[in-house]
Amino acid sequence: MATRFMDVGEQRRSQFSNAPFQRSLAHWNRQRLTPAAPRDDWSAQIDRDAKMLRLEGAFLQELCSDVAVRAANIPTDPEGFVAWFEALNESGPGQNDPLFPWIAEAATRDQLLWFFTQEAAGEAGFDDIVAITQVKMPAIPKMEMANNYWDEMGRGQLAGMHGPMLDALAETLGVSPSIDDTVWESLALANTFTGFAMNRRYAWHSVGLLGITELTAPWRSAHVAKGLKRLGLSERERRYFALHAHIDVKHSKDWNEQVLKPLIAEDPSRARWIAEGALARLVCAQRAFERYRREFGF
């Protein structure tokens, strides 16, 4: 059974813990990241963006406050911090959630399709988040982020790009993920990815969020790949999850050595913000997993 992590802030009912807010934020994030042509009403758009930025800022601030106590008492030397960080793979919020063995062994096709649709609709675009996060980073971490991004891009081969691979799986499964049909907990996770990366005051949080994603993805991905295989999908069709069950092991090791350690060696105060980003990502995922289990009745 997964270890339940709850901090004082999580015990209140947040104004951001609902579908209308998270869907509104998700639609706005999609709009602000989508390439577009100049508009005559750009001034009015700036006014709307300012309102959404304040709401997004309050949401992110509250999320960070929910994990601040745990993030405040961590090692601030590079080796000690990475040891603490890696231990989150077992002890962090939402880790070893029973949802995933159940997906691997027992979920019906309809249940797995619903799960995949929620996950795909809540996908923030890891490649884009890495690209945004690396802006103006120190040289060694920036280089590792570039390597990570290049892997996301299939190392220059269209067939190997991770984003289109996920889209192809959605087409194979016959699902059409959409924001308005997605539970708010999944959207909140995607909105946290985007919010941390797009607001440079949360740049170190984004580093932690991305690093913990690489660290914890292999276990979940392996179970989802197993569930897809059980339901008859070919090796090629389940490639997205099978790939992440393996490649993210290396990504995590390299991220910890080439991103986390140099950043904290340069400025130990960053450890707290990186930790908050990692814990915030885990808490958002935990809430999503619990929601999925409620939907499935266990």
Sequence and secondary structure as in RCSB ss.txt:
>XXXX:A:sequence
MATRFMDVGEQRRSQFSNAPFQRSLAHWNRQRLTPAAPRDDWSAQIDRDAKMLRLEGAFLQELCSDVAVRAANIP
TDPEGFVAWFEALNESGPGQNDPLFPWIAEAATRDQLLWFFTQEAAGEAGFDDIVAITQVKMPAIPKMEMANNYW
DEMGRGQLAGMHGPMLDALAETLGVSPSIDDTVWESLALANTFTGFAMNRRYAWHSVGLLGITELTAPWRSAHVA
KGLKRLGLSERERRYFALHAHIDVKHSKDWNEQVLKPLIAEDPSRARWIAEGALARLVCAQRAFERYRREFGF
>XXXX:A:secstr
       GGGGS  TTSSHHHHHHHHHHHHHHHS     TTHHHHHHHHHHHHHHHHHHHHHHHHHHHHHHTSS 
 SHHHHHHHHHHHHHHSTTTT THHHHHHHT  HHHHHHHHHHHHHT   HHHHHHHHTTT  HHHHHHHHHHHH
HHTGGG GGG HHHHHHHHHHHHT    GGGS HHHHHHHHHHHHHHHSGGGHHHHHHHHHHHHHHHHHHHHHHH
HHHHHTT  TTTTHHHHHHHHHHHHHHHHHIIIIIHHHHHH TTHHHHHHHHHHHHHHHHHHHHHHHHHHHT 
